[in-house]
Amino acid sequence: GAADATATIGKLREQVASLKARGRAAMQNLQARNTELEARAKAESAGLAAELAAAEADAQAAQGEVEALRAASGDSAELVGRLAAAQGEVEALRAQAASAAAEAVFVEAAGA
C-alpha cells in the first residue's frame, strides 16, 4: 500500500510540475502577445498621428491657397476698377479732342 501511495504521490507531483510549467509557458505567451499588441497599437497610433498631421498641413495649405485666391480676386477687382477708370479717362479725352476739333473747324469756318 505504501509503495502505491508513494507512486501516486510521485505521479501527482509530476502532474503538478507539468501544470505549473504549462501555466508559466501560457503566461509567457500571453505577455509576449500583449507586448506585441501594445507595440502594434503604438505603431498604429503613431501612423494615425502622422496622417492627422499631414491632413492638417494639407488643410492649412488649402486655406493659404483660398486666401491667396481671395487676395488675387480682390486685386483683379481693383484692376478692373482701374481699367474702367482709365477707359473713362480715355473716353473723356476723346470727347475733348472731338470737341476741340469741332471748335477748330467752327473757328476755321468762321475765319474763312
C-alpha positions in Angstrom: 0.0 0.0 0.0 2.7 2.4 1.0 4.6 1.8 -2.3 1.3 2.5 -4.3 0.8 5.7 -2.3 4.3 6.8 -2.9 3.9 6.1 -6.7 0.6 8.0 -6.7 2.2 11.0 -4.9 5.1 10.9 -7.4 2.6 11.0 -10.3 0.7 13.8 -8.8 3.9 15.8 -8.2 4.8 15.2 -11.9 1.3 16.4 -13.0 1.6 19.5 -10.7 5.0 20.3 -12.1 3.7 19.8 -15.6 0.7 22.0 -15.0 3.0 24.7 -13.4 5.3 24.6 -16.4 2.3 24.8 -18.9 0.9 27.7 -16.8 4.3 29.5 -16.9 4.5 28.9 -20.7 1.0 30.2 -21.2 1.7 33.3 -19.1 4.8 34.0 -21.1 2.9 33.6 -24.3 0.2 36.0 -23.1 2.8 38.5 -22.0 4.6 38.2 -25.4 1.3 38.6 -27.2 0.3 41.6 -25.0 3.7 43.2 -25.7 3.2 42.6 -29.4 -0.3 44.1 -29.4 0.9 47.2 -27.4 3.7 47.7 -29.9 1.3 47.4 -32.8 -1.2 49.8 -31.1 1.7 52.3 -30.6 2.7 52.0 -34.2 -0.9 52.4 -35.5 -1.3 55.4 -33.2 1.9 57.0 -34.5 0.8 56.3 -38.0 -2.6 57.9 -37.4 -0.9 60.9 -35.7 1.3 61.3 -38.8 -1.8 61.0 -41.1 -3.6 63.6 -39.0 -0.6 65.9 -39.1 -0.4 65.5 -42.9 -4.1 66.2 -43.2 -3.8 69.3 -41.0 -0.9 70.5 -43.1 -3.0 69.9 -46.3 -5.8 71.9 -44.8 -3.5 74.8 -43.9 -2.1 74.8 -47.4 -5.6 74.8 -48.9 -6.5 77.6 -46.5 -3.5 79.5 -47.7 -4.5 78.9 -51.4 -8.0 80.1 -50.7 -6.7 83.3 -49.0 -4.3 83.8 -52.0 -7.2 83.3 -54.4 -9.3 85.8 -52.4 -6.5 88.3 -52.4 -6.0 87.8 -56.2 -9.7 88.2 -56.9 -9.6 91.4 -54.8 -6.6 92.5 -56.8 -8.4 91.7 -60.1 -11.5 93.6 -58.9 -9.2 96.6 -58.2 -7.6 96.2 -61.6 -11.0 96.0 -63.3 -11.9 99.2 -61.5 -8.7 100.9 -62.6 -9.2 99.7 -66.1 -12.7 101.1 -66.1 -11.5 104.4 -64.8 -8.7 104.5 -67.4 -11.3 103.8 -70.1 -13.4 106.6 -68.7 -10.5 109.0 -68.9 -9.7 107.9 -72.5 -13.4 108.5 -73.4 -13.3 111.9 -71.8 -10.1 112.8 -73.6 -11.6 111.6 -76.9 -14.6 113.8 -76.3 -12.4 116.7 -75.5 -10.4 116.1 -78.7 -13.5 115.8 -80.7 -14.9 119.0 -79.2 -11.6 120.8 -79.8 -11.5 119.5 -83.4 -15.1 120.7 -83.9 -14.3 124.0 -82.4 -11.2 124.3 -84.7 -13.4 123.6 -87.7 -16.0 126.1 -86.5 -13.3 128.8 -85.8 -11.7 128.0 -89.2 -15.1 128.3 -90.9 -15.9 131.5 -89.1 -12.5 132.9 -90.0 -12.9 131.9 -93.6 
